[in-house]
Every structure is written in structure tokens, then in C-alpha cells.
Amino acid sequence: MKIGLYSNLTRDPDARYTKAVYNILKEKNATIYISNDLMGIDFGSNIAISYDNYSLAKESDVVIVLGGDGTILAIAKECATFNTPIFAVNMGHKGFLSEVNKEDLEQDFNDLFSGNYILDKRKFLKVKIENSTQEYYALNEVVVAQSLCSRIMKAEITVNGTLVDKYTSDGIIIATPTGSTAYSLSAGGPIVAPDVSCFIISPICAHSLHSRPLIVSSSSTVSVKLLSAEPSANVNVDGNNIQSIFNETKVEITDSNLSVDFIRRPNFNFYEKLLEKMRYWSSIEV
């Protein structure tokens, strides 16, 4: 099996777990490719081939990601492009996208190599900005927000060309079900099961008594038209600022044909995972 190793060394500063994973893979006679960021690690007498994210996903049968959800998002699109599943080891905090913890590696790698797992498919949404030919893909969310935190912006939301509302707020989040447990949740949006085909529209700190999150079908075309922002607004895709936009510019969000598979234990259950993660980060016992 050809395995790509992608690790966030800010989460593993002494590369302890990265090296442990590497050694387990070598014991299983895997062909190991590492990301360019790991070239400075001493893997002993072993010599690994390093690749950029695109090539790592292309050459690997599976990409093992060590880090938090942000680390996974950094390579998810490349893995989706080549239908390369992700095996995610949580080195962060909540780790909604991760399947295993860093302390449980041995048995989980046995399951990986024996094929004792299921695939959990997650879809991307597609983002197009008016007057730009570039397309962007988000696994979690796209955010249109005021570029100066002390100012508010005004935006118009339409779904399939029909006006939904005009918001005076800090910004607008359009999230996938996968992203419903991320920024959208912090903005008061609902948690949505990953097998539901929808988008979640959540205003951020709306200056209104009636503005509430809205769930629409993923077959819809959602448009965010910037009405007013000083001096501009930012379009952010999965945590990355991609472009500044100015008044009257539209951002169009649609479904995409891009999806990524996450390797899960055979008994994986979204609701059990949700309870586990939310319980861990709450002072309220269930």
C-alpha cells in the first residue's frame, strides 16, 4: 500500500507521533511518501520521498493526516481531486473530522491494512466570485465578512434568484453539513447530519431581531450580494482569505461534484461522535 504522510508539526513539535506513525508503516512494508514540510525530520536510516500536497494525494492510496481539522482542510481538496481517502489522527482539540486519537494508533492501523473500515463521504460546495474565472471549493464553509472588525456590512441573500433577506451584520456564513459544527455553530447555526444535502446560511452578529440561520437545499444557487462595506469585504474559504470584494459584487455558492472520503471505524456513528465531542468541551454532564 502506498501511504502519504501529512502532519502539522505545530501540533507535534518534536515529531514524536509523526515518527511513530512512520515506523508503524515501515513495519507493515508500506511505501511511504511524506509532505515537503516533513523533510527536516530525522526518520533514522529510512529515506522517504517528499511531495507537495497535489502530488502526495495523487501518488498515495491513502493519506494519513496528523493534526486538527484545519490540517485536514489544508489537503482535503487535493485528496478529493484524486479520490484518495483520508485517515485522520486527531492532534488538535475537538477534531470533528478526525477518526482516531494519537494514543490508539496500533490497532487502528491494523484495521486500515486489513480493510476493516468504512468510508464516510463529505461533499464540497463551489464558490464563484463575480467577474472572476476562478472557482473555489469549501468542505466547511465560505464566509463573506467585513474587512474591518469595527465596521458592519450590508448584504443581500437570494436563493435561486429569489430574495431571502438583507442583513446588516459582521458577515454571512454559507456552510456545508460538515461545516455545521465549525464556524456556523459558533454563529448560532444548527448542527446538521453529514448525510443531509443542504447549505446552512448563518448571519454573523446580525443587527436585527428577526435574522435567523436558514437551511436550504444543496441543489439551490445561493447568492450573497455585497451592498455596503467600508472599505471592502473579504471572501474566506475554509479559513483562507481568497479575495477582497467591493460594493455590488456577488458571490455565488452552489453544490459541486467534488467529495472526499474519510476512513472510519466500522462502528462509526455521527451522533455518538457528536455527543462525545460536545460533552468533552462542555461543563454540563449528560
Residue frames as qw, qx, qy, qz and C-alpha x, y, z in Angstrom:
[[0.000, 0.888, 0.460, 0.000, 0.00, 0.00, 0.00],
 [0.392, 0.348, -0.014, 0.851, 1.22, 3.50, -0.85],
 [0.349, -0.771, -0.477, 0.236, 0.71, 5.84, 2.08],
 [0.232, 0.644, -0.038, 0.728, 1.05, 9.63, 2.12],
 [0.513, -0.497, -0.494, 0.496, 2.03, 11.15, 5.46],
 [0.065, 0.647, 0.126, 0.749, 0.86, 14.71, 6.13],
 [0.557, -0.503, -0.527, 0.400, 1.49, 16.14, 9.58],
 [0.063, -0.904, -0.033, -0.422, 1.08, 19.51, 11.31],
 [0.655, 0.079, -0.486, 0.573, 4.31, 19.92, 13.27],
 [0.160, -0.457, 0.251, -0.838, 2.89, 22.77, 15.32],
 [0.820, -0.341, -0.018, -0.459, 0.67, 20.08, 16.87],
 [0.973, -0.143, 0.006, 0.181, 3.55, 17.60, 17.04],
 [0.071, 0.956, -0.283, -0.012, 6.58, 19.86, 17.62],
 [0.350, -0.578, 0.730, 0.102, 9.08, 17.11, 18.41],
 [0.598, 0.323, -0.580, -0.449, 7.61, 14.90, 15.64],
 [0.333, -0.235, 0.862, -0.301, 7.06, 12.15, 18.20],
 [0.683, 0.307, 0.562, -0.350, 3.79, 10.91, 16.75],
 [0.591, 0.691, -0.258, -0.328, 4.80, 11.56, 13.16],
 [0.148, 0.526, -0.837, -0.008, 7.84, 9.31, 13.65],
 [0.470, -0.038, 0.816, -0.335, 5.72, 6.70, 15.44],
 [0.739, 0.498, 0.237, -0.387, 3.30, 6.55, 12.51],
 [0.449, 0.692, -0.527, -0.205, 6.19, 6.36, 10.06],
 [0.086, -0.400, 0.905, -0.121, 7.74, 3.43, 11.95],
 [0.633, 0.182, 0.653, -0.374, 4.43, 1.55, 12.12],
 [0.695, 0.631, -0.035, -0.345, 4.01, 1.98, 8.37],
 [0.265, 0.632, -0.723, -0.087, 7.54, 0.72, 7.73],
 [0.363, -0.184, 0.881, -0.243, 6.84, -2.38, 9.84],
 [0.676, 0.409, 0.524, -0.318, 3.86, -3.05, 7.61],
 [0.503, -0.008, 0.620, 0.601, 6.03, -2.71, 4.49],
 [0.328, 0.857, 0.373, -0.141, 4.10, 0.27, 3.19],
 [0.496, 0.328, 0.180, 0.784, 5.56, 2.56, 0.57],
 [0.234, -0.776, -0.383, 0.444, 5.69, 5.91, 2.33],
 [0.323, 0.547, 0.176, 0.752, 5.55, 9.35, 0.78],
 [0.310, -0.579, -0.433, 0.617, 5.88, 12.41, 3.02],
 [0.194, 0.946, 0.244, 0.092, 4.84, 16.02, 2.52],
 [0.507, 0.586, -0.190, 0.604, 7.54, 18.57, 1.83],
 [0.344, -0.787, 0.175, -0.481, 7.00, 20.06, 5.30],
 [0.884, -0.434, 0.166, -0.053, 8.39, 16.87, 6.88],
 [0.760, 0.525, -0.271, 0.269, 11.70, 16.86, 5.06],
 [0.045, 0.711, -0.501, 0.491, 13.55, 18.18, 8.11],
 [0.808, -0.415, 0.267, -0.321, 12.59, 15.22, 10.29],
 [0.085, 0.488, -0.869, -0.012, 15.17, 12.55, 11.01],
 [0.907, -0.029, -0.030, -0.418, 13.48, 9.23, 10.22],
 [0.747, -0.388, 0.527, 0.118, 16.65, 7.31, 11.04],
 [0.330, -0.261, 0.741, 0.524, 18.12, 5.23, 8.25],
 [0.439, 0.564, 0.698, 0.044, 14.85, 5.34, 6.34],
 [0.083, -0.188, 0.309, 0.929, 14.65, 7.55, 3.28],
 [0.348, 0.617, 0.661, -0.247, 11.24, 8.89, 2.33],
 [0.262, 0.336, 0.474, 0.771, 10.13, 10.57, -0.88],
 [0.023, 0.516, 0.406, -0.754, 8.65, 14.05, -0.34],
 [0.167, 0.479, 0.645, 0.572, 5.88, 15.68, -2.36],
 [0.207, -0.083, 0.096, -0.970, 3.77, 18.79, -2.43],
 [0.511, 0.147, 0.595, -0.602, 0.11, 18.37, -1.46],
 [0.702, 0.440, -0.164, -0.535, -1.09, 17.82, -5.01],
 [0.526, 0.414, -0.738, -0.087, 1.43, 15.11, -5.80],
 [0.146, -0.194, 0.861, -0.447, 1.11, 13.49, -2.37],
 [0.647, 0.229, 0.429, -0.587, -2.63, 12.98, -2.90],
 [0.693, 0.500, -0.331, -0.400, -2.11, 11.82, -6.48],
 [0.416, 0.430, -0.800, 0.042, 0.53, 9.19, -5.71],
 [0.181, -0.188, 0.826, -0.500, -0.95, 7.77, -2.50],
 [0.350, -0.324, -0.841, -0.254, -3.62, 5.12, -1.95],
 [0.450, -0.776, -0.438, 0.048, -4.39, 6.72, 1.42],
 [0.221, 0.584, -0.277, 0.730, -3.23, 9.97, 3.01],
 [0.577, -0.518, -0.540, 0.327, -2.71, 9.85, 6.77],
 [0.039, 0.725, -0.022, 0.687, -3.20, 13.30, 8.32],
 [0.545, -0.392, -0.537, 0.512, -1.91, 14.13, 11.80],
 [0.080, 0.135, -0.069, 0.985, -3.34, 17.38, 13.11],
 [0.278, 0.398, 0.559, -0.672, -6.59, 19.17, 13.80],
 [0.528, 0.645, 0.547, -0.079, -9.48, 19.88, 11.46],
 [0.192, 0.901, -0.172, -0.349, -7.57, 22.81, 9.93],
 [0.249, -0.469, 0.778, 0.336, -4.77, 20.46, 8.90],
 [0.494, 0.299, 0.813, 0.075, -7.28, 18.17, 7.22],
 [0.388, 0.840, 0.285, -0.250, -8.86, 21.08, 5.36],
 [0.052, -0.779, 0.433, 0.451, -5.43, 22.06, 4.01],
 [0.058, -0.298, 0.868, 0.392, -5.15, 18.86, 1.92],
 [0.534, 0.316, 0.707, -0.338, -8.79, 17.74, 1.60],
 [0.569, 0.681, -0.021, -0.460, -9.35, 19.25, -1.86],
 [0.225, 0.570, -0.752, -0.243, -6.28, 17.53, -3.32],
 [0.262, -0.050, 0.953, -0.144, -7.42, 14.21, -1.86],
 [0.569, 0.501, 0.467, -0.454, -10.91, 14.77, -3.28],
 [0.416, 0.681, -0.366, -0.479, -9.46, 15.51, -6.71],
 [0.340, 0.401, -0.838, -0.148, -7.77, 12.09, -6.88],
 [0.847, -0.264, -0.260, -0.380, -10.34, 10.11, -4.85],
 [0.497, 0.237, -0.703, 0.451, -7.70, 9.45, -2.21],
 [0.605, -0.676, -0.391, -0.155, -9.27, 8.69, 1.18],
 [0.029, 0.659, -0.439, 0.610, -8.06, 10.41, 4.33],
 [0.733, -0.369, -0.537, 0.195, -7.17, 8.60, 7.55],
 [0.017, -0.760, 0.143, -0.633, -7.18, 11.36, 10.15],
 [0.630, -0.264, -0.561, 0.468, -5.39, 11.21, 13.51],
 [0.203, -0.919, -0.208, -0.267, -6.57, 13.92, 15.90],
 [0.598, -0.024, -0.299, 0.743, -3.72, 16.07, 17.24],
 [0.035, -0.448, -0.054, -0.892, -5.88, 19.13, 17.80],
 [0.298, -0.091, 0.517, -0.798, -8.82, 19.95, 20.04],
 [0.731, 0.169, 0.322, -0.578, -12.33, 18.88, 19.02],
 [0.082, -0.290, 0.884, 0.358, -11.28, 17.04, 15.88],
 [0.703, 0.310, 0.335, -0.546, -14.73, 16.53, 14.36],
 [0.703, 0.552, -0.337, -0.297, -13.21, 15.33, 11.09],
 [0.117, 0.486, -0.858, 0.118, -10.68, 13.01, 12.70],
 [0.837, -0.152, -0.425, -0.310, -11.45, 9.37, 13.41],
 [0.850, -0.230, -0.376, 0.289, -8.73, 8.21, 15.82],
 [0.330, -0.927, 0.173, -0.036, -6.71, 9.70, 18.64],
 [0.351, 0.718, -0.588, 0.126, -2.93, 9.69, 18.74],
 [0.401, -0.435, 0.744, -0.311, -2.93, 7.16, 21.61],
 [0.804, 0.138, 0.502, -0.286, -4.84, 4.48, 19.63],
 [0.344, 0.651, -0.486, -0.471, -2.62, 4.06, 16.59],
 [0.144, -0.297, 0.934, 0.139, -1.57, 0.40, 16.57],
 [0.416, 0.329, 0.832, -0.163, -5.00, -1.25, 16.39],
 [0.443, 0.747, 0.186, -0.459, -6.38, 1.36, 14.01],
 [0.211, 0.636, -0.611, -0.420, -3.52, 0.81, 11.57],
 [0.268, -0.038, 0.962, 0.045, -4.15, -2.93, 11.74],
 [0.462, 0.580, 0.596, -0.310, -7.73, -2.22, 10.71],
 [0.308, 0.772, -0.211, -0.515, -6.55, 0.08, 7.93],
 [0.088, 0.485, -0.804, -0.332, -4.25, -2.51, 6.38],
 [0.246, 0.129, 0.960, -0.045, -6.78, -5.33, 6.76],
 [0.174, -0.256, -0.559, -0.769, -9.52, -3.26, 5.11],
 [0.279, -0.534, -0.771, 0.205, -11.64, -3.28, 8.27],
 [0.040, -0.357, -0.184, 0.915, -13.15, 0.19, 7.83],
 [0.342, 0.728, 0.591, 0.057, -15.91, 2.14, 6.15],
 [0.308, 0.166, 0.199, 0.915, -15.79, 5.31, 4.04],
 [0.005, -0.753, -0.489, 0.441, -17.56, 8.48, 5.12],
 [0.397, 0.414, 0.402, 0.714, -18.14, 10.73, 2.08],
 [0.102, -0.732, -0.301, 0.603, -18.25, 14.50, 2.56],
 [0.476, 0.665, 0.409, 0.405, -19.17, 16.93, -0.22],
 [0.308, -0.225, 0.006, 0.924, -17.69, 20.33, -1.08],
 [0.302, 0.848, 0.379, -0.215, -19.57, 23.43, -2.11],
 [0.567, 0.288, 0.286, 0.717, -18.38, 25.55, -5.03],
 [0.127, -0.808, -0.203, 0.539, -17.72, 29.29, -4.80],
 [0.483, 0.426, 0.351, 0.680, -17.60, 31.75, -7.70],
 [0.155, -0.634, -0.199, 0.731, -16.98, 35.46, -7.35],
 [0.470, 0.828, 0.294, -0.082, -18.48, 37.85, -9.89],
 [0.354, 0.899, -0.256, -0.026, -16.06, 38.95, -12.65],
 [0.251, -0.594, 0.764, 0.028, -13.60, 36.19, -11.76],
 [0.755, 0.253, -0.520, -0.308, -12.98, 32.96, -13.68],
 [0.173, 0.302, -0.868, 0.354, -11.52, 31.25, -10.63],
 [0.760, -0.390, -0.337, -0.395, -13.58, 28.63, -8.77],
 [0.042, -0.436, 0.743, -0.507, -13.04, 27.68, -5.13],
 [0.706, -0.238, -0.631, -0.217, -14.19, 24.67, -3.14],
 [0.259, -0.482, 0.519, -0.657, -15.12, 24.55, 0.53],
 [0.464, -0.138, -0.874, 0.052, -15.55, 21.47, 2.68],
 [0.198, -0.394, -0.651, 0.617, -16.63, 23.52, 5.72],
 [0.102, 0.849, 0.442, -0.272, -17.80, 26.97, 4.70],
 [0.367, 0.420, 0.170, 0.812, -17.46, 30.17, 2.73],
 [0.247, -0.718, -0.418, 0.499, -17.60, 33.41, 4.72],
 [0.259, 0.624, 0.193, 0.711, -18.24, 36.90, 3.37],
 [0.492, -0.696, -0.377, 0.363, -17.27, 39.31, 6.14],
 [0.037, 0.995, -0.033, 0.086, -16.41, 42.95, 6.73],
 [0.732, 0.366, -0.309, 0.486, -12.66, 43.51, 6.35],
 [0.058, 0.432, -0.442, 0.784, -12.53, 45.93, 9.33],
 [0.349, -0.303, -0.862, 0.208, -13.74, 44.34, 12.55],
 [0.021, -0.334, -0.438, 0.834, -15.06, 47.66, 13.91],
 [0.378, 0.208, -0.238, -0.870, -17.48, 48.12, 10.99],
 [0.613, 0.250, 0.711, -0.237, -20.59, 46.29, 9.84],
 [0.015, 0.131, -0.684, -0.718, -21.58, 45.33, 6.31],
 [0.649, 0.323, 0.305, -0.617, -24.85, 45.05, 4.46],
 [0.018, -0.189, 0.892, 0.410, -25.53, 42.09, 2.19],
 [0.726, 0.173, -0.002, -0.665, -28.43, 40.71, 0.20],
 [0.305, -0.149, 0.939, 0.044, -29.09, 36.96, 0.10],
 [0.715, 0.259, -0.162, -0.629, -31.00, 35.31, -2.72],
 [0.486, -0.107, 0.867, 0.014, -31.80, 31.63, -3.27],
 [0.402, 0.358, 0.763, 0.357, -32.45, 30.64, -6.89],
 [0.133, 0.360, 0.328, 0.863, -32.86, 34.32, -7.71],
 [0.399, -0.736, -0.440, -0.325, -35.49, 34.99, -5.01],
 [0.003, 0.606, -0.406, 0.684, -34.73, 37.47, -2.24],
 [0.626, -0.321, -0.678, 0.212, -34.39, 35.83, 1.17],
 [0.400, -0.853, -0.238, 0.237, -33.31, 38.82, 3.25],
 [0.374, 0.724, -0.221, 0.536, -30.99, 41.79, 3.55],
 [0.762, -0.484, -0.302, 0.308, -28.65, 41.57, 6.51],
 [0.053, 0.854, -0.328, 0.401, -26.79, 44.23, 8.44],
 [0.926, -0.371, 0.034, 0.055, -24.16, 42.15, 10.20],
 [0.358, -0.702, 0.544, 0.289, -20.48, 41.33, 10.61],
 [0.137, 0.369, -0.808, -0.438, -20.78, 38.83, 7.77],
 [0.869, 0.114, -0.005, -0.481, -22.52, 35.83, 6.27],
 [0.276, -0.346, 0.894, 0.068, -21.56, 32.14, 6.55],
 [0.840, 0.221, -0.220, -0.445, -22.66, 29.57, 3.97],
 [0.299, -0.460, 0.827, -0.124, -21.77, 26.17, 5.41],
 [0.599, 0.072, -0.745, -0.285, -21.99, 22.53, 4.41],
 [0.840, -0.465, -0.173, -0.217, -23.29, 19.92, 6.88],
 [0.799, 0.020, -0.311, 0.514, -19.63, 19.10, 7.58],
 [0.249, 0.333, -0.197, 0.888, -19.07, 22.76, 8.46],
 [0.479, -0.659, -0.313, -0.488, -22.17, 22.93, 10.65],
 [0.772, -0.547, -0.230, 0.227, -20.04, 22.00, 13.68],
 [0.584, 0.070, -0.036, 0.808, -17.45, 24.70, 12.91],
 [0.082, 0.009, -0.065, 0.994, -17.81, 28.49, 12.49],
 [0.395, -0.367, -0.493, -0.683, -21.51, 28.21, 11.65],
 [0.600, -0.471, -0.633, 0.128, -22.17, 26.61, 15.03],
 [0.383, -0.251, -0.315, 0.831, -20.38, 29.46, 16.81],
 [0.108, -0.066, -0.184, -0.975, -22.62, 31.93, 14.93],
 [0.502, 0.122, 0.479, -0.710, -25.77, 30.20, 16.19],
 [0.588, 0.248, -0.546, -0.542, -26.33, 27.84, 13.26],
 [0.906, -0.176, 0.189, -0.334, -27.80, 24.34, 13.65],
 [0.296, -0.386, 0.858, 0.166, -25.87, 21.08, 13.70],
 [0.785, 0.369, -0.124, -0.482, -26.74, 19.11, 10.55],
 [0.835, -0.138, 0.524, 0.095, -26.03, 15.42, 9.98],
 [0.147, -0.507, 0.587, 0.614, -23.47, 14.87, 7.20],
 [0.266, 0.204, 0.878, 0.342, -25.84, 12.78, 5.06],
 [0.237, 0.793, 0.470, -0.307, -28.26, 15.72, 4.64],
 [0.479, 0.299, 0.375, 0.735, -27.90, 17.54, 1.31],
 [0.076, -0.935, -0.344, -0.037, -28.16, 21.20, 2.24],
 [0.375, 0.390, -0.207, 0.815, -26.45, 24.52, 2.84],
 [0.377, -0.708, -0.489, 0.343, -26.72, 26.48, 6.09],
 [0.217, 0.646, 0.069, 0.729, -26.95, 30.28, 5.79],
 [0.540, -0.631, -0.420, 0.366, -25.95, 31.98, 9.05],
 [0.127, 0.876, -0.049, 0.462, -25.59, 35.74, 9.59],
 [0.616, -0.067, -0.459, 0.637, -22.77, 36.73, 11.95],
 [0.197, -0.408, -0.404, 0.795, -23.93, 39.04, 14.74],
 [0.071, 0.534, 0.562, 0.628, -26.86, 40.38, 12.72],
 [0.041, 0.090, 0.316, -0.944, -28.21, 43.77, 13.84],
 [0.520, -0.156, -0.456, -0.706, -31.78, 42.51, 13.81],
 [0.536, -0.176, 0.612, -0.554, -34.42, 40.83, 15.96],
 [0.868, 0.257, 0.183, -0.383, -35.65, 38.51, 13.21],
 [0.505, 0.609, -0.597, -0.131, -32.48, 37.30, 11.45],
 [0.798, -0.299, 0.499, -0.155, -32.04, 33.56, 11.97],
 [0.175, -0.338, 0.845, 0.376, -29.99, 30.82, 10.30],
 [0.758, 0.372, 0.034, -0.535, -31.66, 29.22, 7.31],
 [0.492, -0.169, 0.823, 0.228, -31.26, 25.74, 5.80],
 [0.625, 0.552, -0.121, -0.538, -31.72, 25.39, 2.02],
 [0.951, 0.177, 0.246, 0.052, -31.32, 22.51, -0.40],
 [0.456, -0.492, 0.487, 0.559, -27.84, 21.95, -1.81],
 [0.478, 0.428, 0.627, 0.442, -29.44, 21.91, -5.26],
 [0.056, 0.954, 0.267, -0.124, -30.04, 25.65, -4.78],
 [0.518, 0.413, -0.034, 0.748, -27.94, 28.54, -6.02],
 [0.389, -0.806, -0.305, 0.326, -27.21, 30.87, -3.12],
 [0.438, 0.578, 0.043, 0.687, -26.02, 34.38, -3.93],
 [0.421, -0.688, -0.270, 0.526, -24.50, 36.87, -1.50],
 [0.362, 0.708, 0.177, 0.581, -24.51, 40.39, -2.91],
 [0.441, -0.318, -0.310, 0.780, -22.41, 42.92, -1.02],
 [0.063, 0.880, 0.415, 0.222, -24.44, 46.10, -0.65],
 [0.042, -0.918, 0.186, -0.348, -22.20, 48.11, 1.64],
 [0.855, -0.359, -0.093, 0.361, -18.81, 47.63, 3.29],
 [0.124, 0.954, -0.218, 0.167, -16.04, 50.05, 4.21],
 [0.227, 0.569, -0.397, -0.683, -13.63, 49.79, 2.57],
 [0.555, 0.229, -0.703, -0.381, -14.34, 46.22, 1.40],
 [0.861, -0.270, 0.287, -0.321, -15.32, 42.73, 2.48],
 [0.025, -0.479, 0.868, 0.130, -13.30, 39.53, 2.45],
 [0.907, 0.067, -0.220, -0.353, -14.27, 36.20, 0.95],
 [0.229, -0.517, 0.802, -0.192, -12.88, 33.39, 3.10],
 [0.865, 0.102, -0.378, -0.313, -12.97, 29.73, 2.07],
 [0.917, -0.214, -0.304, 0.147, -12.27, 27.12, 4.76],
 [0.617, -0.684, -0.030, 0.388, -10.27, 29.59, 6.81],
 [0.531, -0.079, 0.318, 0.782, -8.31, 31.14, 3.94],
 [0.221, 0.775, 0.123, -0.579, -8.89, 34.70, 2.74],
 [0.640, 0.224, 0.586, 0.444, -9.04, 34.40, -1.03],
 [0.241, 0.435, 0.367, 0.786, -10.19, 37.80, -2.27],
 [0.031, 0.401, 0.367, -0.839, -11.41, 41.25, -1.23],
 [0.145, 0.541, 0.696, 0.449, -14.67, 42.35, -2.82],
 [0.001, -0.090, -0.122, 0.988, -16.38, 45.72, -3.10],
 [0.441, 0.357, 0.442, -0.695, -19.94, 47.02, -3.17],
 [0.710, 0.433, -0.075, -0.550, -22.37, 45.38, -5.62],
 [0.281, 0.399, -0.861, -0.144, -20.15, 42.29, -6.06],
 [0.888, -0.143, 0.004, -0.437, -21.90, 38.91, -5.93],
 [0.080, -0.387, 0.916, -0.069, -20.56, 35.66, -4.50],
 [0.808, 0.044, -0.260, -0.527, -22.34, 32.58, -5.85],
 [0.290, -0.329, 0.870, -0.225, -22.46, 29.31, -3.94],
 [0.825, 0.137, -0.273, -0.476, -23.60, 26.03, -5.49],
 [0.905, -0.227, 0.360, -0.017, -23.19, 22.32, -4.99],
 [0.184, 0.676, -0.659, -0.274, -20.12, 20.70, -6.53],
 [0.938, 0.134, -0.280, -0.156, -19.25, 17.28, -7.90],
 [0.379, 0.490, -0.662, 0.422, -16.27, 17.13, -5.55],
 [0.783, -0.549, 0.020, -0.291, -16.26, 14.95, -2.43],
 [0.215, 0.546, -0.761, 0.277, -13.68, 13.41, -0.14],
 [0.850, -0.269, -0.431, -0.138, -13.79, 10.07, 1.70],
 [0.227, -0.643, 0.588, -0.435, -12.77, 9.73, 5.33],
 [0.588, 0.036, -0.806, 0.049, -11.74, 6.33, 6.63],
 [0.530, -0.474, 0.274, -0.648, -13.81, 5.42, 9.69],
 [0.198, -0.141, 0.937, -0.250, -14.05, 2.50, 12.08],
 [0.200, -0.248, -0.858, -0.404, -16.78, 0.03, 11.08],
 [0.239, -0.617, -0.717, 0.221, -18.91, 1.11, 14.05],
 [0.146, 0.002, -0.010, 0.989, -18.65, 4.82, 13.25],
 [0.060, -0.732, -0.676, -0.060, -21.77, 6.77, 14.24],
 [0.179, 0.538, 0.048, 0.822, -22.05, 10.53, 13.70],
 [0.481, -0.724, -0.157, -0.470, -24.39, 11.07, 16.65],
 [0.846, -0.435, -0.156, 0.267, -22.16, 9.20, 19.09],
 [0.597, 0.159, -0.024, 0.786, -19.18, 11.22, 17.89],
 [0.071, -0.668, -0.141, -0.727, -21.15, 14.45, 18.23],
 [0.676, -0.695, -0.164, -0.181, -22.11, 13.62, 21.81],
 [0.835, -0.213, -0.104, 0.497, -18.54, 12.66, 22.65],
 [0.432, 0.319, 0.027, 0.843, -17.06, 15.88, 21.26],
 [0.231, -0.683, -0.148, -0.677, -19.70, 18.20, 22.68],
 [0.774, -0.595, -0.216, -0.008, -19.57, 16.55, 26.07],
 [0.761, -0.055, -0.130, 0.633, -15.82, 16.85, 26.22],
 [0.269, 0.266, 0.013, 0.926, -15.94, 20.60, 25.61],
 [0.405, -0.625, -0.235, -0.624, -18.90, 21.32, 27.84],
 [0.035, -0.284, 0.707, -0.647, -19.06, 21.71, 31.61],
 [0.726, -0.060, 0.172, -0.663, -22.56, 20.21, 31.52],
 [0.165, -0.168, 0.971, 0.029, -22.72, 16.48, 32.08],
 [0.625, 0.018, -0.405, -0.667, -25.26, 14.49, 30.07]]
